[in-house]
Amino acid sequence: MKRGFFLLEFDELAEILSSAGFRAFRAKQVWEGVYKKKIFSFSEITNLPADLRKFLSDNFEIKTALPQRKRTSLDDTGKYLFELSDGYFIESVLLEAPEGEGDELRKTLCISTQVGCAQGCRFCASTMRGFKRNLDSSEIVSQLLPFVKNGEFEFENIVVMGMGEPLANFENVVKALYIIKDRFGFGARRITLSTCGIADKLKELAEMKFPFRLAISLHGASNDVREKIMPVNKRFPLEVLLPAAKAFAKSNGRMITLEYILIDKVNDSFSDAKLLSDIANSLHAHVNLIPYNRVEGLDWKRPSSDRRKAFFNALKSKGVSCTLRREKGSDIEAACGQLALIAERQKLENM
């Protein structure tokens, strides 16, 4: 059985090649071919001798996510459906959005970490599938590989906020992010991990000096409201989550983002805005306001444009750094897990 190449450390690769009779400098050539030149087929690393290319192809594999379906929205958001080796589906989304208030648009790749999700967030299509399994680190990294052109990634930022809860797949996600940073040379400040708020894992990240950006899916500024939206709040209520977030921010040294999906008449009142302002200011956090993306089978709605702007202005009046995102991909089921859920249902119907 072939070993996953991304799971190898450099010293391990060097030892394997040396034991197989190849010269010591070949390990560096292989490493640079994959991680610097971004060549993901051993047969195409042409500065290697033919016998080494064959040895690598016979013994190792580079998992590359192969799109089974792509949908492009009117705003050029691209949603990609990938089928895994065991028949499960995951998604990645490539979109343009500003990094912060007033910033120019940047291409961002949103990647998944689990098949399905066990967190039960009420706005999310991923959780409607139930939890199937974790992605391994190779499967997480593989979602980047289709988006390479002329040896460079086609995106400037990565957000780990697709299907699944990253901190429920802690070891695989952390390993994948360090592969992306250390081997591909992708800057830590351009990678954001998004969590629903698993406070004990946030403490672990703080202790390990986790260098990447953090986004917390807040979506409710009081325990009562947040519990209606996110069951995880029962386990990690705000009085537990917010101190953990503050400890992370102190350790990490970068501004946290609070993700806040605006749902009509659920979490979009002026009193909600006041509470959210207090939280954001206490954490010195940026707030990312996201209009709700409709999910088939769920009754919630997006607030009107005027109501969204009023909420945004209420935060600004309190001195909160915030962004009101434009709707992205609503015409192509771009909310987390929607396309995979549809594909899975279609596959079952055709069995």
C-alpha positions as CSV (number, residue, x, y, z in Angstrom):
1,M,0.0,0.0,0.0
2,K,1.3,3.4,-1.0
3,R,2.2,5.9,1.7
4,G,0.8,9.5,1.6
5,F,3.6,11.8,0.6
6,F,2.3,14.7,2.7
7,L,2.6,12.6,5.8
8,L,6.4,12.2,5.4
9,E,8.9,14.4,7.1
10,F,12.0,15.5,5.1
11,D,14.4,13.4,7.2
12,E,12.2,10.3,6.8
13,L,12.1,10.8,3.0
14,A,15.9,11.2,2.9
15,E,16.4,8.0,4.9
16,I,14.0,6.0,2.6
17,L,15.8,7.2,-0.5
18,S,19.2,6.6,0.9
19,S,18.2,3.0,1.9
20,A,16.9,2.5,-1.6
21,G,20.3,3.4,-3.1
22,F,19.6,7.0,-4.2
23,R,22.1,9.8,-3.7
24,A,21.6,12.1,-0.7
25,F,20.8,15.3,-2.7
26,R,17.8,13.6,-4.4
27,A,15.6,14.0,-1.3
28,K,15.9,17.8,-1.6
29,Q,15.1,17.7,-5.3
30,V,11.9,15.7,-4.6
31,W,11.0,18.0,-1.7
32,E,11.4,21.1,-3.8
33,G,9.7,19.6,-6.8
34,V,6.5,19.0,-4.7
35,Y,6.5,21.9,-2.3
36,K,8.3,24.7,-4.1
37,K,7.5,24.0,-7.8
38,K,4.1,22.5,-6.8
39,I,4.4,19.5,-9.1
40,F,2.1,16.9,-7.9
41,S,2.9,14.0,-10.2
42,F,6.3,12.4,-9.6
43,S,6.6,11.5,-13.3
44,E,6.6,15.2,-14.1
45,I,9.5,16.2,-11.8
46,T,11.9,16.1,-14.8
47,N,15.1,16.8,-13.0
48,L,14.8,13.4,-11.3
49,P,16.2,10.2,-13.0
50,A,13.6,7.9,-14.4
51,D,14.3,5.1,-11.8
52,L,13.7,7.5,-8.9
53,R,10.5,8.8,-10.4
54,K,9.3,5.2,-10.8
55,F,10.3,4.4,-7.2
56,L,8.4,7.4,-5.9
57,S,5.3,6.6,-8.0
58,D,5.4,2.9,-6.8
59,N,5.7,3.8,-3.1
60,F,4.0,7.1,-2.5
61,E,0.9,9.0,-3.5
62,I,0.0,12.6,-3.5
63,K,-3.6,13.0,-2.9
64,T,-5.1,15.6,-5.2
65,A,-8.7,16.5,-4.8
66,L,-10.4,16.0,-8.2
67,P,-13.5,18.2,-8.7
68,Q,-16.6,16.1,-9.5
69,R,-18.7,19.1,-10.0
70,K,-18.3,22.9,-10.2
71,R,-20.8,25.7,-9.9
72,T,-20.0,29.3,-10.5
73,S,-22.3,32.0,-9.2
74,L,-23.2,35.4,-10.8
75,D,-20.6,37.0,-8.5
76,D,-17.9,34.6,-9.7
77,T,-17.9,32.5,-6.5
78,G,-16.8,29.0,-7.4
79,K,-18.0,26.0,-5.5
80,Y,-16.2,22.7,-6.0
81,L,-17.5,19.3,-5.1
82,F,-14.9,16.6,-4.4
83,E,-15.6,12.9,-4.0
84,L,-13.2,11.1,-1.6
85,S,-11.8,7.6,-2.1
86,D,-14.6,6.1,0.1
87,G,-17.4,7.8,-1.8
88,Y,-18.1,10.6,0.6
89,F,-18.3,14.2,-0.7
90,I,-16.6,17.4,0.6
91,E,-16.6,21.0,-0.7
92,S,-14.3,23.9,-1.3
93,V,-15.3,27.4,-2.2
94,L,-13.2,30.0,-4.1
95,L,-14.4,33.5,-3.6
96,E,-13.4,37.1,-3.7
97,A,-13.8,39.2,-0.5
98,P,-12.0,42.0,1.4
99,E,-9.7,41.0,4.2
100,G,-11.0,43.8,6.4
101,E,-12.8,47.1,6.3
102,G,-11.8,49.1,3.2
103,D,-9.4,46.4,1.9
104,E,-9.3,45.5,-1.8
105,L,-10.8,42.2,-2.9
106,R,-8.6,39.1,-2.5
107,K,-9.2,35.5,-3.6
108,T,-9.9,33.2,-0.7
109,L,-10.1,29.4,-0.7
110,C,-12.5,28.0,1.9
111,I,-11.6,24.3,2.7
112,S,-13.3,21.5,4.7
113,T,-12.0,19.4,7.6
114,Q,-14.7,16.8,8.1
115,V,-17.3,14.9,6.2
116,G,-20.5,16.2,7.7
117,C,-20.4,17.8,11.2
118,A,-21.6,16.9,14.7
119,Q,-22.0,20.4,16.1
120,G,-25.6,20.8,15.1
121,C,-25.5,24.6,14.2
122,R,-29.0,25.5,13.1
123,F,-28.1,27.5,10.1
124,C,-25.7,24.9,8.5
125,A,-26.3,22.3,5.8
126,S,-23.2,20.3,6.8
127,T,-24.8,19.2,10.1
128,M,-27.9,18.0,8.2
129,R,-25.8,15.1,6.9
130,G,-24.6,14.1,10.4
131,F,-21.0,13.4,11.2
132,K,-19.4,10.8,8.9
133,R,-15.6,11.0,9.6
134,N,-12.6,13.3,10.0
135,L,-10.5,14.2,7.0
136,D,-6.8,13.2,7.4
137,S,-4.2,15.9,6.9
138,S,-3.5,14.8,3.3
139,E,-7.2,15.2,2.4
140,I,-7.2,18.6,3.9
141,V,-4.1,19.7,2.0
142,S,-5.4,18.1,-1.2
143,Q,-8.1,20.7,-1.5
144,L,-5.4,23.3,-2.4
145,L,-3.8,21.4,-5.2
146,P,-6.4,21.9,-8.0
147,F,-5.9,25.7,-7.6
148,V,-2.3,25.9,-8.8
149,K,-1.5,27.7,-12.0
150,N,2.0,28.1,-13.4
151,G,3.5,26.9,-10.1
152,E,1.6,29.4,-7.9
153,F,-1.6,29.2,-5.9
154,E,-4.5,31.1,-7.5
155,F,-5.6,32.5,-4.1
156,E,-4.1,34.8,-1.5
157,N,-5.9,33.5,1.6
158,I,-7.1,30.3,3.1
159,V,-10.0,30.0,5.5
160,V,-10.7,26.7,7.3
161,M,-14.4,27.2,7.6
162,G,-15.9,24.8,5.1
163,M,-17.6,21.5,6.2
164,G,-16.9,20.3,9.7
165,E,-15.6,21.8,12.9
166,P,-11.8,22.1,12.6
167,L,-11.1,21.8,16.4
168,A,-13.0,18.6,16.5
169,N,-10.4,17.2,14.1
170,F,-7.6,18.9,16.0
171,E,-4.4,16.9,15.2
172,N,-5.1,16.5,11.5
173,V,-6.0,20.1,11.1
174,V,-3.0,21.4,12.9
175,K,-0.7,19.2,11.0
176,A,-2.2,20.2,7.7
177,L,-1.9,23.9,8.4
178,Y,1.8,23.5,9.3
179,I,2.4,21.6,6.1
180,I,0.8,24.5,4.2
181,K,2.8,27.1,6.1
182,D,6.2,25.4,6.5
183,R,6.4,23.4,3.3
184,F,4.5,25.4,0.8
185,G,5.6,28.7,2.3
186,F,2.1,30.1,2.7
187,G,2.2,32.9,5.3
188,A,0.5,32.2,8.7
189,R,-1.3,35.6,8.6
190,R,-3.0,34.5,5.4
191,I,-4.6,31.4,7.0
192,T,-7.6,31.6,9.2
193,L,-9.1,28.8,11.2
194,S,-12.7,29.2,12.1
195,T,-14.3,27.4,15.1
196,C,-17.8,27.3,16.6
197,G,-16.1,27.9,19.9
198,I,-14.6,24.7,21.5
199,A,-13.0,26.6,24.4
200,D,-10.8,23.8,25.7
201,K,-9.1,23.5,22.3
202,L,-8.7,27.2,22.1
203,K,-6.7,27.0,25.3
204,E,-4.5,24.3,23.7
205,L,-3.9,26.5,20.7
206,A,-2.9,29.4,23.0
207,E,-0.4,27.2,24.8
208,M,1.2,26.0,21.6
209,K,1.6,29.5,20.3
210,F,-0.6,28.8,17.3
211,P,0.6,31.3,14.6
212,F,-2.5,31.4,12.4
213,R,-5.5,33.7,12.5
214,L,-8.6,32.8,14.4
215,A,-12.3,33.3,13.6
216,I,-14.9,32.4,16.1
217,S,-18.5,31.7,14.9
218,L,-20.3,33.7,17.5
219,H,-23.7,34.3,15.8
220,G,-25.3,35.2,19.1
221,A,-24.2,37.8,21.6
222,S,-26.1,36.3,24.6
223,N,-26.3,32.8,25.8
224,D,-30.1,32.6,25.1
225,V,-29.8,33.7,21.5
226,R,-26.6,31.7,20.8
227,E,-28.1,28.5,22.2
228,K,-31.0,28.8,19.7
229,I,-28.5,28.9,16.9
230,M,-25.5,26.9,18.2
231,P,-25.9,23.9,20.5
232,V,-22.2,24.0,21.4
233,N,-23.0,27.1,23.6
234,K,-24.5,24.7,26.2
235,R,-21.1,23.1,26.6
236,F,-19.1,26.3,26.2
237,P,-21.3,29.3,27.1
238,L,-20.0,32.8,26.6
239,E,-18.6,33.0,30.1
240,V,-16.3,30.1,29.2
241,L,-15.7,30.9,25.5
242,L,-14.8,34.5,25.8
243,P,-11.9,34.1,28.4
244,A,-10.5,31.3,26.2
245,A,-10.7,33.6,23.2
246,K,-9.0,36.4,25.1
247,A,-6.2,34.1,26.2
248,F,-5.7,33.0,22.6
249,A,-5.5,36.6,21.4
250,K,-2.9,37.4,24.0
251,S,-0.8,34.4,22.9
252,N,-1.3,34.9,19.2
253,G,-0.9,38.6,19.0
254,R,-3.4,39.0,16.1
255,M,-6.9,40.4,16.0
256,I,-9.6,37.7,16.3
257,T,-12.5,37.8,13.9
258,L,-16.0,37.2,15.2
259,E,-18.2,35.7,12.5
260,Y,-21.8,36.7,12.9
261,I,-24.5,35.4,10.5
262,L,-27.4,37.9,10.4
263,I,-30.7,36.0,10.7
264,D,-34.0,37.9,10.4
265,K,-35.6,38.5,13.8
266,V,-33.3,36.0,15.5
267,N,-30.1,37.8,16.2
268,D,-30.4,41.1,14.4
269,S,-32.0,43.5,16.9
270,F,-30.4,46.7,18.3
271,S,-30.0,45.0,21.6
272,D,-28.1,42.2,19.9
273,A,-25.9,44.8,18.3
274,K,-25.2,46.4,21.7
275,L,-24.2,43.1,23.3
276,L,-22.1,42.2,20.3
277,S,-20.3,45.6,20.4
278,D,-19.4,45.0,24.1
279,I,-18.0,41.6,23.3
280,A,-16.0,42.8,20.3
281,N,-14.6,45.7,22.2
282,S,-13.6,43.6,25.1
283,L,-11.7,41.2,22.8
284,H,-10.4,44.0,20.5
285,A,-12.0,41.8,17.8
286,H,-13.1,42.5,14.2
287,V,-16.7,41.5,13.4
288,N,-17.6,40.0,10.1
289,L,-21.3,40.3,9.4
290,I,-22.6,37.7,7.0
291,P,-26.1,37.7,5.5
292,Y,-27.8,34.4,6.0
293,N,-27.5,32.0,3.0
294,R,-30.8,30.2,2.6
295,V,-30.6,26.4,3.2
296,E,-33.3,24.2,1.8
297,G,-35.3,22.7,4.7
298,L,-34.6,25.5,7.1
299,D,-37.1,28.3,7.8
300,W,-34.8,31.2,8.6
301,K,-34.4,34.2,6.4
302,R,-31.9,36.9,5.6
303,P,-32.7,40.3,7.0
304,S,-33.6,43.1,4.6
305,S,-30.8,45.3,3.3
306,D,-31.9,48.2,5.4
307,R,-31.9,46.0,8.6
308,R,-28.5,44.7,7.8
309,K,-27.1,48.2,7.3
310,A,-28.7,49.4,10.5
311,F,-27.1,46.6,12.5
312,F,-23.7,47.4,10.9
313,N,-24.1,51.1,11.7
314,A,-25.0,50.3,15.3
315,L,-21.7,48.4,15.7
316,K,-19.7,51.2,14.0
317,S,-21.2,53.8,16.3
318,K,-19.7,51.8,19.2
319,G,-16.3,51.9,17.7
320,V,-16.3,48.3,16.5
321,S,-14.1,47.3,13.5
322,C,-16.5,45.4,11.3
323,T,-17.3,44.3,7.7
324,L,-20.7,43.7,6.2
325,R,-20.2,41.1,3.6
326,R,-22.1,41.0,0.4
327,E,-24.1,37.9,-0.3
328,K,-21.8,35.3,-1.9
329,G,-22.9,32.4,-4.0
330,S,-26.5,32.3,-2.8
331,D,-27.5,31.2,-6.3
332,I,-25.2,28.1,-6.2
333,E,-25.9,26.8,-2.7
334,A,-22.7,28.2,-1.4
335,A,-23.6,27.9,2.3
336,C,-21.5,25.2,4.0
337,G,-22.4,21.7,3.0
338,Q,-25.3,22.4,0.6
339,L,-23.8,21.1,-2.6
340,A,-22.4,18.0,-0.9
341,L,-25.8,17.3,0.7
342,I,-27.5,17.5,-2.6
343,A,-24.9,15.3,-4.3
344,E,-25.2,12.7,-1.5
345,R,-28.9,12.6,-1.8
346,Q,-28.7,12.2,-5.5
347,K,-26.2,9.4,-5.1
348,L,-28.5,7.5,-2.7
349,E,-31.4,8.0,-5.0
350,N,-29.5,6.4,-7.9
351,M,-28.2,3.4,-6.0
